């Protein structure tokens, strides 16, 4: 717990043969939510390493019980202010699957566009406000903007275009109100869509410039072995739906996910740890790009090839720090996908199909900006929730982050100064774009073992 | 002249109201010319102990640690502003206050509930320290935030807008969803400020901005009943994002024949 905030405890005992380091970062900065890192090193051994998540639990899965299916999208959005659409889209698919409803092709396409807005804003926010200060040697983006005014401004503008795209369908970018089971409450009119297209067209060259620039950043070179997991779709880069695949050959329907995924609970964290068939795994932009390179649209693939030519960046990549490049690739992809679908825009006969509740269970999985987000709901015949289970990306990455820290810090050199070790640890953690607010709210419905 | 110091603190929440800062776009850089942000973890500023002119507080109080931390923040802040539903009324997670269900839920969710230390209730900031101004909304928007900062920079209190959403809805020339479609809209008892987003999108307001002034909840509950909503469904309308706001809590519990929540699976 963060009682001793602000104290970087450097308890170093030095004698001729022994160096003992305790590093405690009581409050991680530039992450979403509240987390801490505790590291103990003796000589060349890491004795203890814990990424603690102390964000208090908010018990979403429990208070979903007894609520109507029509309320779920408004409730689950509140799990995360940064990726509410991911929660709404995974939930909508689970509801529609439980009730046997099929949304119309217009709504299918527009949900993808809506979701592109979230990728665009979330990735732009992460790259510029959270991650870049690490790579360029600043405390924060405000400080960085004095030396990189053009780049920071460009990033904030891209983030703004993402927010505008979300608002087109959802009225506001945080906890948008436009999506419903069956589709959307309202279809945007043509002039609004035309205005949006113009904004996206103006943003596209900026996204290309961003991608070219991040490929030239001084990213640490640190290849490691890990299992990538993401959705995969036969016709497009995965975002809204698909099967769950891994770099180890896993290929399952979303419904089978919990048969392969185990969660357990550790004392230092209010988030649970997920393993796939017993192993830590990676979800998120790097995992997605590694597994779905051949689903990149040609224009994006070509830009990526030109941007990486002559640099150390290649995909698939085993360097976790290439996540920042993967985010820039997905920013360009989100703009191109939104443009492709909006250029064919027409006003539908109805923005939503009628959804009729029935008793049953439904599963939904989509790719949140930070990775796979899985929901399952069990409904009674009135469409009231009997039970809910939500597995967010950060809980899936938590075991991987700790494994990465163990390895990265040894590669970096445990003989580095405490300050350098602390900075490197924070950089490794931030690189996953952990959303700690989300992670705390995913809750496995364990059987209550108490009488 | 030195710039006023500002801090942004987070308690139990989704981080969404802090985005009212981070979503300002290039205006964020303008803001940092007017005030000096000293503490804002998500933005990489880690200085929680410095005395500030304005402290913005997001999130509800739900652990002992948070209880102690809000006292420290109050002591070192000249003006304290709660931002969003969690800080101002307790937020969505305050649903656990209604049934005294926290310990049951903790045991159902965590394999080792003894690892989890949380208070039984999730409560708003004003239950624990003096709050100078409140910004309602789930989430608040950037206009509310900038308007509040600007007012304080001019030495005047931020404008309180607790008029009903219906007024804002009319000004926006939105079509009333309750009159035209019989949709059970919370607008008549909800405060303005969002821009009447939901009715403009053809759907019901779900009261994310909290109660407006003198909300006539009895009349609205009766109207919902007239539209065919059963008591449970009427209760759920009031008991959602601001269930701990007294006007909504009382109306919600009153609608339930048992007077107890949750009504299902307990």
Interface residues (C-beta under 8 A of the other chain):
Chain A: X1 X2 X3 X5 X6 X27 X28 X29 X30 X31 X32 X33 X34 X54 X55 X56 X57 X58 X59 X60 X61 X62 X63 X65 X66 X67 X68 X71 X74 X75 X78 X79 X80 X81 X82 X84 X121 X125 X129 X130 X133 X139 X140 X141 X142 X145 X152 X153 X156 X157 X159 X160 X163 X171 X172 X173 X174 X175 X177 X178 X180 X185 X186 X264 X265 X266 X267 X270 X272 X384 X386 X437 X443 X444 X445 X446 X448 X449 X450
Chain B: X10 X12 X13 X14 X15 X16 X17 X18 X19 X20 X22 X23 X25 X26 X28 X29 X32 X37 X41 X42 X43 X44 X45 X46 X48 X49 X62 X63 X65 X66 X68 X91 X92 X93 X95 X96 X101 X102 X105 X106 X107 X108 X109 X110 X111 X112 X115 X116 X117 X118 X122 X138 X139 X141 X194 X195 X197 X198 X200 X201 X202 X203 X206 X208 X233 X236 X240 X241 X262 X263 X264 X265
